[in-house]
């Protein structure tokens, strides 16, 4: 791209954030060194085998390697030395206590500090809590290097606002780009890495940028949980929540776009960021009651599907229940915090026979819950099922027809994402229950 400076960038960590960031920066004209210390993952990436589903990423990675804009390696020192910017995007998985496990981050920061970092800029692409850069990253870098952050080398926070399954799109056409730093010049230098991208660009201080990342997740989590609670209320009032939420979302104070009721949010981003903000607030002596309520609503929302089945079938012991959609959302293979997990666990506790199907995430779900049955298609999952729960809004689930539902022993469908057509399902003789469907679900029952 014209007008983009050719900078040398080292990206440490090839998870979703790191790999996508590096590939997109190479696409913008920079020279990128991708560092991954996990030999298995590095070997797979070198073959073009991306360890997660992300459209366009394999093609862009291969193009960058061919153009010699992207280099892969496992040695932090060899990659940091020739680079102008070091972006830190190592994995920070949640610990059993819920806080982030920072062992990989600490190791990476010490390794960076042992390299010649004078005159370079260290950019935290992922952070775990407000204040982490100043309280953890800076001391570790200064101790290992013997240099002073802000004076001898730059330090910045550039949070990744990414959505699973569309991370490339989020990097190329982001809703905003945020850079936090101890001085404006360093922040401006980092921001210029994105000169080829048209988006709102905001410069903040370090802690402000870290907090903004978590606050964005909390706003979205609250909006989703509010929509889910309204959907539950609409169910009780006997009205359709989709229509209600569409009207409510047209209020310009709420923001563009409306949400339907659903089974809750999952993934590796939103729940973790929400938990991080709650934990950070508690550590600072505050009481984030609203955010705790949002988390509670999200934890309880999937159980609605089970209670609906009990209304329709009575005891669920021995009932064959098909779960369509095992990922945390459609189109991805990520099952972290998937709403299918509490649903399946709840059904098993009630003695149900569960059969799951997902076009993308089946392999990932089997590793978490190997003890249930799995189908190779939606039709196989529906065969002889007493009921079906649609847990993601996969396009193929919307295309299910009368012949598919005729495979079921009882035609009871709980549409947890409002992906089906009530009119079509009524024609197929299906008893449809949907989140926030209200009294419309009662009109779907066709007695034969």
Secondary structure, DSSP 8 states (H G I E B T S, - for coil): -TT----EEEEE--SHHHHHHHHHHHHTT-EEEEE---HHHHHHHHTT--SS--TTHHHHHHHHHHTT-EEEES-HHHHHHT-SEEEE-----B-TTSSB--HHHHHHHHHHHTS--TT-EEEES--SSTTHIIIIIHHHHHHHH---BTTTBEEEE------TT-HHHHHHS-S-EEEEESSHHHHHHHHGGGTT--S-EEEE-HHHHHHHHHHHHHHHHHHHHHHHHHHHHHHHHTS-HHHHHHHHHTSTTT-SS-----S---SSSHHHHHHHHHHHHHHTT---HHHHHHHHHHHHHTHHHHHHHHHHHS--TT-EEEEE--SSSTT----TT-HHHHHHHHHHHTT-EEEEE-TTTHHHHHHH-TTSEE-SSHHHHHTT-SEEEE-S--HHHHT--HHHHTTSSS-EEEETT--S-HHHHHHTT-EEEETT-GGGGGGG----
